[in-house]
Amino acid sequence: MTYKRGSRGEVVKQIQKALAAAGLKVIADGVYGVITEEAVKVFQMKNGLKPDGVVGVATMAKLGIAKLKQNFSLQKSNRVITEIIVHCTATPEGREVSMDELRQWHKQRGFSDVGYHYVVHLDGEVENGRSVHLVGAHCSGHNTHSIGVCYVGGVAKDGKTPKDTRTEKQKAALLCLLMDLRKLYPNAKIIGHRDTSPDLNGNGIVEPCEFVKSCPSYDVRSEYSRLV
């Protein structure tokens, strides 16, 4: 996914904020106009990038907006995907969780591997989890035809109260990821865990998330309505 003159939205706003933090005169209005384009070119020249005014993965990384693991890859599943389901790790605000931790937690629940296909960390870093070609273990009754995306957080510092704890970098990275997934699965619905069947635990399967009724602690359908 690239951003250039004419682009609009939350990610553009994050790009503009990052440019401003780098000392460039840009207003964070979410509209990628001439001023933003010129600022991007200046930033790219200063950072050894091709000064084309287009923000791609390399420029995103230099700006510190969306960071991808070196082994990150975006592949289209060989399964039929009808839903992209967003989760939270249900961990306290500000506490990072590694993929190894998630994998260990899920294996303790009897899963063969981490249940999510993608995880978005506090710094906006996106990491691959379970292979997208394999059925996930993140939402019983919906796993067969879905992709599971999870961000680290979702609970207040008290460890009990559901809260939208996403950092600005997580918000931008989630939007970038979901936009790219939308291209791969144009007919798939983008929903939150809480938007699925209310009887999630009726079949005796233990959910990876303890906060099913509130997970991922924000209104996914409303926030990404233009992607649906």
Backbone torsions as a table, in degrees:
resi	resn	phi	psi	omega
1	MET	NA	128.5	177.7
2	THR	-119.9	156.6	179.8
3	TYR	-125.7	134.5	-176.6
4	LYS	-150.9	-176.4	-177.8
5	ARG	-54.0	127.3	-178.1
6	GLY	107.0	-19.6	178.7
7	SER	-70.6	151.3	178.9
8	ARG	-141.8	160.5	173.1
9	GLY	123.7	-173.3	-174.9
10	GLU	-62.8	-40.0	-179.3
11	VAL	-65.2	-40.3	177.7
12	VAL	-60.1	-41.0	178.5
13	LYS	-61.9	-40.0	178.5
14	GLN	-67.2	-36.0	176.1
15	ILE	-62.1	-45.4	-178.8
16	GLN	-65.0	-39.3	178.1
17	LYS	-64.1	-39.9	179.6
18	ALA	-66.8	-38.8	178.1
19	LEU	-64.8	-42.3	178.9
20	ALA	-63.1	-40.4	178.7
21	ALA	-64.5	-24.8	179.2
22	ALA	-86.1	5.0	176.0
23	GLY	94.5	9.0	179.9
24	LEU	-96.6	144.4	-176.0
25	LYS	-83.4	94.3	-178.9
26	VAL	-136.9	139.0	176.2
27	ILE	-95.5	129.3	-178.4
28	ALA	-82.5	78.2	-179.5
29	ASP	-107.7	0.0	178.2
30	GLY	79.8	9.1	-179.9
31	VAL	-117.1	119.3	-177.1
32	TYR	-85.6	89.4	-179.6
33	GLY	-104.3	-163.0	-177.2
34	VAL	-61.9	-42.9	-178.1
35	ILE	-62.4	-43.5	178.7
36	THR	-64.7	-42.2	-179.9
37	GLU	-60.2	-44.2	-179.4
38	GLU	-66.8	-37.5	178.6
39	ALA	-65.1	-38.9	178.3
40	VAL	-63.3	-42.9	179.7
41	LYS	-60.7	-43.7	179.2
42	VAL	-62.8	-44.8	179.4
43	PHE	-61.4	-42.8	-179.5
44	GLN	-63.8	-41.9	179.2
45	MET	-62.6	-39.8	-179.5
46	LYS	-69.0	-22.3	-174.9
47	ASN	-112.6	19.5	174.6
48	GLY	70.3	25.3	179.4
49	LEU	-107.8	159.6	177.0
50	LYS	-63.5	119.2	-176.6
51	PRO	-79.0	69.0	-177.9
52	ASP	-101.1	-3.0	178.4
53	GLY	75.4	8.8	180.0
54	VAL	-109.9	129.2	-178.9
55	VAL	-95.4	110.5	175.9
56	GLY	-114.8	-160.6	-176.9
57	VAL	-60.1	-43.5	-177.7
58	ALA	-62.8	-45.8	179.5
59	THR	-68.0	-38.4	176.7
60	MET	-57.2	-44.9	-178.3
61	ALA	-64.2	-43.4	179.1
62	LYS	-64.4	-35.4	178.5
63	LEU	-75.6	-15.7	179.7
64	GLY	77.9	24.6	-178.0
65	ILE	-89.1	-63.9	-179.9
66	ALA	-117.1	116.1	-178.9
67	LYS	-108.7	129.5	-178.5
68	LEU	-111.7	137.6	175.2
69	LYS	-60.1	150.0	-179.5
70	GLN	-60.2	-29.4	-179.8
71	ASN	-95.5	13.6	179.4
72	PHE	-72.6	138.1	175.6
73	SER	-147.5	147.6	179.5
74	LEU	-113.1	104.7	-178.2
75	GLN	-116.9	152.2	175.8
76	LYS	-86.1	129.0	-178.5
77	SER	-67.3	147.3	175.0
78	ASN	-83.6	0.9	173.6
79	ARG	-88.5	159.4	173.7
80	VAL	-80.0	118.2	-176.4
81	ILE	-105.7	121.2	179.5
82	THR	-113.5	-11.8	-179.4
83	GLU	-142.5	142.2	171.2
84	ILE	-117.1	112.4	-171.3
85	ILE	-109.0	125.6	-177.9
86	VAL	-96.9	133.4	-178.9
87	HIS	-126.1	173.4	167.8
88	CYS	-126.5	160.3	179.7
89	THR	-78.9	-7.7	-178.9
90	ALA	58.9	42.1	177.7
91	THR	-116.0	155.7	-175.4
92	PRO	-57.6	145.7	178.8
93	GLU	-52.8	129.9	177.3
94	GLY	88.1	-8.1	-179.8
95	ARG	-93.6	121.4	178.1
96	GLU	-78.3	150.8	177.8
97	VAL	-132.4	125.7	-179.1
98	SER	-82.9	163.0	177.2
99	MET	-63.7	-35.6	178.6
100	ASP	-62.0	-39.6	177.7
101	GLU	-64.0	-47.6	179.4
102	LEU	-59.4	-44.3	-179.7
103	ARG	-61.0	-41.9	179.6
104	GLN	-64.8	-44.8	179.3
105	TRP	-59.0	-44.5	-176.3
106	HIS	-71.7	-35.1	177.0
107	LYS	-67.6	-32.0	176.9
108	GLN	-66.2	-23.4	177.9
109	ARG	-86.9	-2.0	177.8
110	GLY	100.7	4.6	179.1
111	PHE	-80.0	154.1	179.9
112	SER	-76.5	-21.9	-176.8
113	ASP	-161.1	180.0	174.3
114	VAL	-56.9	141.9	-173.5
115	GLY	-80.1	-20.9	-176.6
116	TYR	-91.5	154.2	177.2
117	HIS	-90.1	-29.6	178.8
118	TYR	-139.8	142.9	177.5
119	VAL	-128.8	133.8	179.9
120	VAL	-109.9	117.5	-175.9
121	HIS	-85.1	171.5	-175.2
122	LEU	-56.7	-34.5	-178.2
123	ASP	-88.0	10.3	179.0
124	GLY	86.6	3.7	179.4
125	GLU	-72.7	131.2	179.6
126	VAL	-103.5	132.1	-176.6
127	GLU	-130.2	140.6	176.2
128	ASN	-71.6	141.5	173.8
129	GLY	-111.4	-120.8	177.2
130	ARG	-66.7	148.4	178.7
131	SER	-58.7	137.0	179.9
132	VAL	-65.6	-16.3	179.2
133	HIS	-78.8	-13.5	-179.4
134	LEU	-102.7	145.8	177.2
135	VAL	-62.9	132.4	-178.8
136	GLY	-78.4	-178.2	176.5
137	ALA	-138.7	68.8	-175.0
138	HIS	-133.7	-16.9	-178.7
139	CYS	-156.8	96.8	-175.5
140	SER	-58.0	138.6	-177.6
141	GLY	87.5	-9.6	-177.3
142	HIS	-130.3	-2.9	-172.9
143	ASN	-65.1	-38.4	-172.7
144	THR	-55.8	-41.5	-174.7
145	HIS	-118.1	34.6	-178.3
146	SER	-134.4	164.4	173.1
147	ILE	-114.5	130.0	-179.7
148	GLY	-100.2	121.1	178.4
149	VAL	-116.2	133.0	-176.1
150	CYS	-134.5	136.0	173.6
151	TYR	-107.8	149.4	-179.4
152	VAL	-76.2	123.9	-179.8
153	GLY	126.7	-149.8	176.9
154	GLY	104.4	-2.7	-179.9
155	VAL	-136.1	143.2	178.8
156	ALA	-62.6	170.7	-176.8
157	LYS	-63.0	-17.5	177.7
158	ASP	-74.3	-7.8	177.8
159	GLY	75.8	8.0	-176.3
160	LYS	-128.1	-37.8	-172.3
161	THR	-87.2	122.4	177.2
162	PRO	-58.7	134.6	-179.2
163	LYS	-155.4	140.9	175.0
164	ASP	-75.3	97.6	-175.8
165	THR	-99.5	8.8	-175.9
166	ARG	-56.1	132.5	173.0
167	THR	-75.8	165.0	179.1
168	GLU	-60.1	-36.3	179.8
169	LYS	-69.2	-34.7	176.3
170	GLN	-66.6	-41.1	179.8
171	LYS	-60.5	-44.7	-179.7
172	ALA	-66.6	-43.8	-178.4
173	ALA	-66.2	-39.8	177.9
174	LEU	-62.1	-44.7	-179.7
175	LEU	-63.5	-43.1	178.2
176	CYS	-59.7	-47.1	-178.4
177	LEU	-62.8	-45.5	-178.2
178	LEU	-67.4	-34.3	176.6
179	MET	-64.8	-41.0	178.8
180	ASP	-68.5	-39.8	178.3
181	LEU	-66.3	-34.0	178.8
182	ARG	-62.2	-35.1	178.2
183	LYS	-68.2	-38.1	179.8
184	LEU	-72.8	-34.6	-177.2
185	TYR	-128.8	72.9	-174.2
186	PRO	-61.4	-20.3	-178.7
187	ASN	-101.8	2.0	-178.3
188	ALA	-81.4	141.4	176.9
189	LYS	-81.7	139.6	175.1
190	ILE	-102.5	112.6	-175.4
191	ILE	-136.5	166.4	175.3
192	GLY	-93.9	161.7	179.0
193	HIS	-54.5	-39.8	-177.7
194	ARG	-69.4	-13.9	-179.4
195	ASP	-85.8	-2.3	-179.2
196	THR	-87.7	-173.9	-176.7
197	SER	-51.1	133.3	179.4
198	PRO	-67.3	-16.0	-177.7
199	ASP	-102.0	48.4	-174.7
200	LEU	-60.7	-33.1	-176.1
201	ASN	-99.6	9.4	-176.9
202	GLY	-67.5	-18.1	-178.5
203	ASN	-97.7	8.0	176.6
204	GLY	83.1	1.1	179.4
205	ILE	-85.9	129.9	-179.6
206	VAL	-78.8	126.8	179.7
207	GLU	-76.1	147.7	176.1
208	PRO	-63.8	-28.5	-176.6
209	CYS	-106.1	132.3	-178.8
210	GLU	-82.2	-14.1	-176.5
211	PHE	-106.9	53.1	-174.1
212	VAL	-55.5	-43.5	-174.5
213	LYS	-69.6	-19.8	-179.8
214	SER	-117.1	-18.1	-178.5
215	CYS	-55.4	128.9	11.9
216	PRO	-99.8	28.0	176.8
217	SER	73.9	18.1	169.5
218	TYR	-156.4	162.4	-175.0
219	ASP	-83.8	95.1	-177.3
220	VAL	-63.2	-47.2	-176.8
221	ARG	-60.1	-38.6	179.9
222	SER	-71.8	-45.8	-176.8
223	GLU	-64.1	-36.0	-177.4
224	TYR	-109.8	28.3	-175.7
225	SER	-58.9	-32.2	-179.5
226	ARG	-74.3	-12.7	177.4
227	LEU	-93.3	-14.5	-174.3
228	VAL	-84.9	NA	NA
